[in-house]
């Protein structure tokens, strides 16, 4: 069996993991690493700073902090291997529809 994980970019791995865990109705992930060149945690190859907008029923009944913890737990290995910052906009379907 071939390990396809090593062939995926960090963004592709993050998207795959979060879609598996959250089954989102909306998923937008933007690599903002180039905006942080020279800042703490930035690396020449990028893939260190991201912004995610996720709309999912998985967030129903969860506080803002609980939602963030759910995402961070799913991405623990990415943080352990160089993901430095992740800006999150996490909403339920009802919240996204109301805004």
N, CA, C and O atoms as a DFTB+ gen file, in Angstrom:
396 C
 N C O
     1  1       0.840      -1.177       0.000
     2  2       0.000       0.000       0.000
     3  2       0.886       1.242       0.000
     4  3       1.867       1.303       0.742
     5  1       0.550       2.227      -0.822
     6  2       1.335       3.450      -0.923
     7  2       0.802       4.489       0.047
     8  3      -0.410       4.645       0.192
     9  1       1.694       5.192       0.705
    10  2       1.307       6.257       1.613
    11  2       1.101       7.537       0.809
    12  3       2.067       8.199       0.429
    13  1      -0.154       7.882       0.552
    14  2      -0.445       9.075      -0.245
    15  2      -0.324      10.339       0.581
    16  3      -0.223      11.433       0.025
    17  1      -0.333      10.210       1.892
    18  2      -0.249      11.396       2.747
    19  2       0.993      12.216       2.439
    20  3       0.933      13.445       2.420
    21  1       2.114      11.555       2.199
    22  2       3.359      12.272       1.965
    23  2       3.341      13.036       0.648
    24  3       4.164      13.927       0.442
    25  1       2.425      12.704      -0.238
    26  2       2.342      13.372      -1.538
    27  2       1.380      14.556      -1.516
    28  3       1.268      15.280      -2.505
    29  1       0.700      14.754      -0.421
    30  2      -0.270      15.839      -0.318
    31  2       0.382      17.070       0.309
    32  3       1.258      16.949       1.166
    33  1      -0.045      18.241      -0.120
    34  2       0.415      19.477       0.518
    35  2      -0.258      19.585       1.889
    36  3      -1.213      18.863       2.175
    37  1       0.238      20.478       2.719
    38  2      -0.385      20.681       4.027
    39  2      -1.849      21.095       3.849
    40  3      -2.715      20.603       4.571
    41  1      -2.132      21.974       2.918
    42  2      -3.512      22.421       2.689
    43  2      -4.403      21.248       2.290
    44  3      -5.542      21.153       2.745
    45  1      -3.899      20.369       1.455
    46  2      -4.684      19.204       1.037
    47  2      -4.930      18.260       2.212
    48  3      -6.026      17.719       2.356
    49  1      -3.920      18.062       3.047
    50  2      -4.090      17.213       4.229
    51  2      -5.094      17.826       5.190
    52  3      -5.956      17.127       5.722
    53  1      -4.985      19.137       5.417
    54  2      -5.905      19.820       6.320
    55  2      -7.338      19.713       5.809
    56  3      -8.257      19.405       6.570
    57  1      -7.519      19.966       4.529
    58  2      -8.863      19.888       3.940
    59  2      -9.431      18.480       4.093
    60  3     -10.584      18.315       4.492
    61  1      -8.639      17.484       3.783
    62  2      -9.095      16.092       3.880
    63  2      -9.498      15.755       5.314
    64  3     -10.571      15.195       5.542
    65  1      -8.659      16.089       6.263
    66  2      -8.951      15.800       7.670
    67  2     -10.212      16.503       8.156
    68  3     -11.079      15.889       8.777
    69  1     -10.300      17.795       7.864
    70  2     -11.433      18.561       8.374
    71  2     -12.744      18.169       7.699
    72  3     -13.799      18.186       8.333
    73  1     -12.681      17.823       6.438
    74  2     -13.902      17.362       5.763
    75  2     -14.356      16.015       6.320
    76  3     -15.556      15.763       6.423
    77  1     -13.419      15.155       6.676
    78  2     -13.769      13.862       7.272
    79  2     -14.397      14.044       8.657
    80  3     -15.379      13.380       8.991
    81  1     -13.832      14.935       9.449
    82  2     -14.291      15.131      10.824
    83  2     -15.593      15.935      10.891
    84  3     -16.471      15.626      11.696
    85  1     -15.719      16.961      10.052
    86  2     -16.817      17.922      10.187
    87  2     -17.942      17.784       9.155
    88  3     -19.047      18.273       9.389
    89  1     -17.685      17.144       8.047
    90  2     -18.646      17.059       6.939
    91  2     -19.272      18.435       6.689
    92  3     -20.486      18.590       6.821
    93  1     -18.470      19.419       6.334
    94  2     -18.970      20.792       6.212
    95  2     -19.833      21.028       4.969
    96  3     -19.682      20.369       3.940
    97  1     -20.738      21.990       5.111
    98  2     -21.522      22.452       3.969
    99  2     -20.725      23.486       3.186
   100  3     -20.922      23.649       1.982
   101  1     -19.823      24.186       3.874
   102  2     -18.932      25.156       3.231
   103  2     -17.546      24.991       3.838
   104  3     -17.391      24.895       5.055
   105  1     -16.544      24.960       2.969
   106  2     -15.165      24.835       3.432
   107  2     -14.281      25.697       2.547
   108  3     -14.174      25.464       1.343
   109  1     -13.645      26.699       3.153
   110  2     -12.721      27.567       2.428
   111  2     -11.436      27.628       3.243
   112  3     -11.458      27.976       4.423
   113  1     -10.324      27.292       2.613
   114  2      -9.024      27.320       3.279
   115  2      -8.079      28.153       2.439
   116  3      -7.889      27.892       1.252
   117  1      -7.487      29.160       3.067
   118  2      -6.574      30.055       2.357
   119  2      -5.208      30.027       3.030
   120  3      -5.101      30.192       4.245
   121  1      -4.170      29.819       2.234
   122  2      -2.796      29.855       2.732
   123  2      -2.355      31.314       2.765
   124  3      -2.200      31.946       1.721
   125  1      -2.155      31.837       3.958
   126  2      -1.740      33.229       4.144
   127  2      -0.270      33.337       4.516
   128  3       0.171      34.383       4.992
   129  1       0.483      32.285       4.307
   130  2       1.881      32.243       4.724
   131  2       2.706      33.384       4.142
   132  3       3.568      33.935       4.826
   133  1       2.453      33.743       2.893
   134  2       3.250      34.799       2.256
   135  2       3.063      36.144       2.948
   136  3       3.945      37.000       2.882
   137  1       1.947      36.335       3.600
   138  2       1.688      37.583       4.336
   139  2       2.465      37.656       5.637
   140  3       2.548      38.714       6.261
   141  1       3.034      36.530       6.046
   142  2       3.719      36.466       7.341
   143  2       5.218      36.231       7.205
   144  3       5.881      35.875       8.179
   145  1       5.748      36.426       6.020
   146  2       7.188      36.247       5.808
   147  2       7.961      37.115       6.797
   148  3       7.678      38.302       6.953
   149  1       8.926      36.515       7.452
   150  2       9.734      37.240       8.433
   151  2       9.144      37.247       9.828
   152  3       9.815      37.671      10.769
   153  1       7.922      36.795       9.992
   154  2       7.286      36.752      11.311
   155  2       7.574      35.419      11.989
   156  3       8.083      34.486      11.368
   157  1       7.242      35.349      13.257
   158  2       7.441      34.119      14.023
   159  2       6.703      32.965      13.366
   160  3       5.547      33.096      12.964
   161  1       7.385      31.840      13.265
   162  2       6.765      30.637      12.735
   163  2       6.768      30.531      11.222
   164  3       6.472      29.464      10.683
   165  1       7.094      31.611      10.523
   166  2       7.109      31.580       9.056
   167  2       8.315      30.780       8.580
   168  3       9.381      30.809       9.196
   169  1       8.129      30.067       7.478
   170  2       9.209      29.281       6.886
   171  2       9.319      29.645       5.416
   172  3       8.330      30.049       4.805
   173  1      10.491      29.509       4.846
   174  2      10.671      29.864       3.429
   175  2       9.713      29.148       2.487
   176  3       9.293      29.733       1.489
   177  1       9.358      27.907       2.773
   178  2       8.465      27.154       1.901
   179  2       6.993      27.437       2.112
   180  3       6.148      26.901       1.395
   181  1       6.672      28.282       3.099
   182  2       5.270      28.576       3.383
   183  2       4.593      27.452       4.127
   184  3       5.228      26.714       4.881
   185  1       3.281      27.327       3.907
   186  2       2.442      26.314       4.548
   187  2       2.477      26.393       6.076
   188  3       2.443      25.369       6.758
   189  1       2.545      27.611       6.603
   190  2       2.613      27.789       8.055
   191  2       1.434      28.573       8.626
   192  3       1.089      28.397       9.795
   193  1       0.809      29.435       7.823
   194  2      -0.262      30.309       8.290
   195  2      -1.471      30.169       7.371
   196  3      -1.371      30.361       6.159
   197  1      -2.618      29.830       7.968
   198  2      -3.830      29.613       7.183
   199  2      -5.022      30.324       7.792
   200  3      -5.035      30.663       8.975
   201  1      -6.022      30.541       6.951
   202  2      -7.330      31.054       7.375
   203  2      -8.369      30.075       6.859
   204  3      -8.349      29.699       5.688
   205  1      -9.287      29.659       7.747
   206  2     -10.331      28.711       7.361
   207  2     -11.706      29.281       7.693
   208  3     -11.927      29.843       8.765
   209  1     -12.610      29.120       6.753
   210  2     -14.028      29.424       6.985
   211  2     -14.772      28.121       6.784
   212  3     -14.749      27.531       5.704
   213  1     -15.440      27.679       7.855
   214  2     -16.114      26.387       7.821
   215  2     -17.528      26.544       8.363
   216  3     -17.740      27.098       9.442
   217  1     -18.482      26.049       7.602
   218  2     -19.874      26.010       8.021
   219  2     -20.250      24.536       8.113
   220  3     -20.175      23.803       7.126
   221  1     -20.655      24.107       9.311
   222  2     -20.945      22.685       9.510
   223  2     -21.945      22.477      10.646
   224  3     -21.921      23.183      11.653
   225  1     -22.814      21.500      10.461
   226  2     -23.742      21.125      11.527
   227  2     -23.001      20.529      12.713
   228  3     -23.547      20.472      13.815
   229  1     -21.768      20.084      12.508
   230  2     -20.962      19.522      13.599
   231  2     -20.737      20.543      14.710
   232  3     -20.399      20.161      15.830
   233  1     -20.918      21.829      14.425
   234  2     -20.718      22.878      15.425
   235  2     -21.970      23.153      16.254
   236  3     -21.913      23.920      17.215
   237  1     -23.101      22.538      15.897
   238  2     -24.345      22.752      16.653
   239  2     -24.140      22.432      18.121
   240  3     -23.620      21.370      18.462
   241  1     -24.545      23.343      18.989
   242  2     -24.463      23.135      20.425
   243  2     -23.090      23.347      21.032
   244  3     -22.919      23.184      22.240
   245  1     -22.110      23.707      20.218
   246  2     -20.754      23.926      20.727
   247  2     -20.468      25.422      20.859
   248  3     -20.896      26.222      20.026
   249  1     -19.747      25.784      21.904
   250  2     -19.309      27.170      22.076
   251  2     -18.210      27.471      21.061
   252  3     -17.696      26.564      20.406
   253  1     -17.858      28.731      20.936
   254  2     -16.777      29.142      20.032
   255  2     -15.484      28.397      20.382
   256  3     -14.789      27.908      19.492
   257  1     -15.169      28.313      21.657
   258  2     -13.937      27.648      22.102
   259  2     -14.000      26.144      21.811
   260  3     -13.008      25.555      21.383
   261  1     -15.147      25.529      22.040
   262  2     -15.292      24.089      21.763
   263  2     -15.133      23.803      20.267
   264  3     -14.554      22.784      19.889
   265  1     -15.638      24.685      19.427
   266  2     -15.485      24.535      17.981
   267  2     -14.012      24.601      17.592
   268  3     -13.526      23.788      16.806
   269  1     -13.314      25.579      18.153
   270  2     -11.886      25.722      17.861
   271  2     -11.113      24.500      18.334
   272  3     -10.236      24.009      17.625
   273  1     -11.427      24.012      19.513
   274  2     -10.741      22.831      20.043
   275  2     -10.962      21.613      19.155
   276  3     -10.052      20.804      18.970
   277  1     -12.162      21.478      18.608
   278  2     -12.459      20.375      17.704
   279  2     -11.577      20.437      16.462
   280  3     -11.031      19.422      16.030
   281  1     -11.439      21.624      15.895
   282  2     -10.601      21.806      14.707
   283  2      -9.129      21.582      15.049
   284  3      -8.429      20.870      14.330
   285  1      -8.660      22.179      16.134
   286  2      -7.262      22.020      16.530
   287  2      -6.918      20.555      16.806
   288  3      -5.838      20.093      16.438
   289  1      -7.828      19.825      17.449
   290  2      -7.581      18.407      17.735
   291  2      -7.438      17.617      16.437
   292  3      -6.578      16.743      16.330
   293  1      -8.275      17.924      15.456
   294  2      -8.198      17.230      14.167
   295  2      -6.873      17.511      13.465
   296  3      -6.369      16.678      12.712
   297  1      -6.317      18.690      13.719
   298  2      -5.095      19.107      13.028
   299  2      -3.843      19.020      13.901
   300  3      -2.818      19.613      13.566
   301  1      -3.912      18.290      15.012
   302  2      -2.796      18.218      15.961
   303  2      -1.480      17.856      15.256
   304  3      -0.457      18.492      15.509
   305  1      -1.494      16.867      14.397
   306  2      -0.260      16.446      13.726
   307  2       0.288      17.564      12.835
   308  3       1.503      17.724      12.724
   309  1      -0.590      18.329      12.204
   310  2      -0.132      19.443      11.367
   311  2       0.540      20.517      12.222
   312  3       1.573      21.061      11.831
   313  1      -0.035      20.826      13.380
   314  2       0.595      21.792      14.285
   315  2       1.934      21.261      14.788
   316  3       2.887      22.024      14.945
   317  1       2.005      19.971      15.036
   318  2       3.244      19.370      15.523
   319  2       4.345      19.357      14.463
   320  3       5.523      19.223      14.795
   321  1       3.968      19.495      13.191
   322  2       4.951      19.403      12.100
   323  2       5.094      20.693      11.304
   324  3       5.514      20.660      10.148
   325  1       4.749      21.835      11.909
   326  2       5.062      23.098      11.254
   327  2       3.935      24.067      11.008
   328  3       4.193      25.223      10.669
   329  1       2.682      23.641      11.164
   330  2       1.578      24.605      11.060
   331  2       1.699      25.534      12.257
   332  3       1.695      25.086      13.403
   333  1       1.805      26.831      11.987
   334  2       2.069      27.786      13.065
   335  2       0.811      28.534      13.497
   336  3       0.599      28.746      14.691
   337  1      -0.023      28.936      12.541
   338  2      -1.186      29.761      12.878
   339  2      -2.367      29.382      11.999
   340  3      -2.221      29.085      10.813
   341  1      -3.544      29.402      12.620
   342  2      -4.770      29.092      11.909
   343  2      -5.863      30.028      12.407
   344  3      -6.295      29.932      13.556
   345  1      -6.305      30.924      11.546
   346  2      -7.400      31.832      11.856
   347  2      -8.700      31.142      11.467
   348  3      -8.819      30.623      10.357
   349  1      -9.675      31.130      12.373
   350  2     -10.890      30.355      12.149
   351  2     -12.152      31.204      12.175
   352  3     -12.318      32.076      13.028
   353  1     -13.035      30.931      11.226
   354  2     -14.401      31.453      11.202
   355  2     -15.284      30.218      11.128
   356  3     -15.435      29.623      10.061
   357  1     -15.866      29.830      12.252
   358  2     -16.597      28.567      12.378
   359  2     -18.053      28.843      12.712
   360  3     -18.355      29.447      13.742
   361  1     -18.955      28.401      11.844
   362  2     -20.381      28.663      12.044
   363  2     -21.200      27.418      11.781
   364  3     -20.804      26.535      11.020
   365  1     -22.358      27.368      12.433
   366  2     -23.336      26.344      12.090
   367  2     -24.044      26.788      10.809
   368  3     -23.911      27.935      10.383
   369  1     -24.786      25.884      10.213
   370  2     -25.534      26.230       9.003
   371  2     -26.545      27.336       9.309
   372  3     -26.707      28.264       8.517
   373  1     -27.225      27.242      10.455
   374  2     -28.206      28.256      10.847
   375  2     -27.559      29.622      11.035
   376  3     -28.115      30.634      10.609
   377  1     -26.394      29.658      11.668
   378  2     -25.683      30.916      11.873
   379  2     -25.247      31.529      10.536
   380  3     -25.346      32.741      10.340
   381  1     -24.777      30.700       9.640
   382  2     -24.331      31.205       8.332
   383  2     -25.505      31.727       7.520
   384  3     -25.364      32.708       6.789
   385  1     -26.651      31.091       7.639
   386  2     -27.844      31.512       6.911
   387  2     -28.377      32.836       7.430
   388  3     -28.946      33.627       6.678
   389  1     -28.185      33.075       8.741
   390  2     -28.695      34.298       9.364
   391  2     -27.822      35.511       9.079
   392  3     -28.269      36.646       9.248
   393  1     -26.588      35.290       8.651
   394  2     -25.681      36.438       8.459
   395  2     -25.636      36.883       7.013
   396  3     -24.925      37.832       6.682
